[in-house]
Amino acid sequence: MKWKSVSILCLLLIVPLVAVWLVQGRNIYTKDKVQVVTKVKDEIFGGETEKIEWVDKFQLGLLPGVDEPSPKILLSVSVPSGLLVVVALFGFWKSRRMPK
């Protein structure tokens, strides 16, 4: 019964894990700052200059750095969900082998 519960728990954790992976991970590396670019108009000369500031913001880096959906995103998400599937299958296998 213990292994069957572990297997069911692993299968139930796949959906939230993939959701967190997709929502939080938009960069390969974990970042603690975000670049904010603001354009400042020069009143005297009439030109525009860019002011670059770094603001503290945590971003978990889990996905490849692509803006549009691609197979790389599915490949990166398949790693943690695949591990949970393997643990779940192992749990089902162990629960069937245990004497009743």
Order of alpha helices (4+ residues) and beta strands (2+ residues): alpha-beta-beta-alpha
